[in-house]
Amino acid sequence: MNLHFKTNEKGNLEIGGADALELAHKYGTPLYVLDEMRIRDNYQRVHQAFSSEYSNFQIFYAAKANTNLAVMRILEQEGSGIDAVSPGEIYTALLAGFEPERILFTGNNVTSEELQFALDSGVRINLDSVSMLERLAKLPGAKGSRISFRVNPMVGAGHHDHCITGGELSKFGIMEQEAVEIYKKAHKLGFNPVGIHTHIGSGILDPEPFKLAVQVLMDIAGRVHQEAGVEFEFIDFGGGLGIPYTPEEPVLEIKKFAGEIVALYKSKLSEYGIDNPTMCIEPGRYIVGDAGYLLTRVNTIKQSYRKFVGVDAGFNTLLRPTMYGSYHHILVADKPEAPTTQNVDVAGNICESGDLFARDRPLPEIEESDVLSIMNAGAYSFSMSSQYNSRPLPAEVIVNNGKVDVIRDRETYSDILSKQNLPLRFFK
């Protein structure tokens, strides 16, 4: 089984040296738990795999996966850059200690005000359209900026249609046939284009689509270099590195993957006479996905037309199963290795029929008050969460060798209402 988890001497699920049952008891449920060393290990594994093949290599962590300041600070300490897709992520990255030059802003359908924020912040701006280029050119202080462009290479891959970000149906990037002209236009408008970028999708476990995207982007970069005279400082292949969510899914062989990608990259640099630009990738899920757990307590066992195990979390805390039909493995925290005895539906507490974490899931015997651990919840859990059904958001804790720190307080009912205002006329 490729699922990453440990047990302690009691047989309970262990997270970063802490007992999952004790965490649930002390900090309440639902509860997000992050394993600090797993985040660091994941980062170091992917960085080592690529940098050993090509020394001029940089990771830009895809912040949208998890923007908690503690996570961002860990990655700043590890030497990562940041892939930011909004002004809020730029703001968070700067607050976490990232220098502006280590932040690449890749927005889509952004306003001119958002472009001005990025410009004023001093980050590198990765443009998604001709419109963005023309609007940026009109902003004060834009002239001479070092910019790049996101290119849609007509290659797409991902675990769900909504996660495929390349190809003719994708809203992202400029068309590959307009790449040379847009770089020429950038020069004419007074910019300094220094990079090129693509991103084809998320949750990729098969290296072949990624290799195809590398080949296509490098051919585009070669034409831009030769025909538009661009000397690239960096070439960014985006993210999308997947993790196994089901026990049967293969683990991405990152060393082999890196070797194949870098070999192709080097051959294309040589083919087009491009001089040693920084090679960049943007993993998010790969770094934080399997470092996170959502602990939730069983409050209802219901034998209806089906057997339901009702818990105190819902799709407001983990949207992926409802949004994408995604699989997340579920363990019983005090018996994670127990054999399965039944098929049940694990249902959340949101008033929607789609609020299910699992359907017909084989699980051990479960009783009310048991704590379940929903695995691989480090990416796209809190960052996609909501207060739907007026439910306050859970707390987050981070664990390192048994030491626990609260990195986000549990919300209260007053937090839900904190930005609302009732007009005085309603009281007359």
Buried (B, 14 or more C-beta within 10 A) or exposed (E): EBBBBEBBEEEBBBBBBBBBBBBBEEBBBBBBBBBBBBBBEBBEBBBBBBBEBBEEBBBBBBBBBBBBBBBBBBBBEBEBBBBBBBBEBBBBBBEBEBEBEBBBBBBBEBEEEBBBBBBEBBBBBBBBBBEBBEBBBEBEEBEEBBBBBBBBBBBBBBBBEEBBBBBEEBEBBBEBEBBBBBBBBBEEBEBBBBBBBBBBBBBBBEBEBBBBBBBBBBBBBBBBBEEBEBEBBBBBBBBBBBBBBEEEBEEBEBBEBBBBBBEBBBEBBEEBEBEEBBBBBBBBBBBBBBBBBBBBBBBEBEEEEEBBBBBBBBBBBBBBBBBBEBBBBBBBBBBBEBEEEEEBBBBBBBEEEEBBBBEEBEBBEBEEEBBBBBBBBBBBBBBBBEEBBEBBBBBBBBBBEEEBEEBBEBBEEEEBEEEEEEEEEEEE
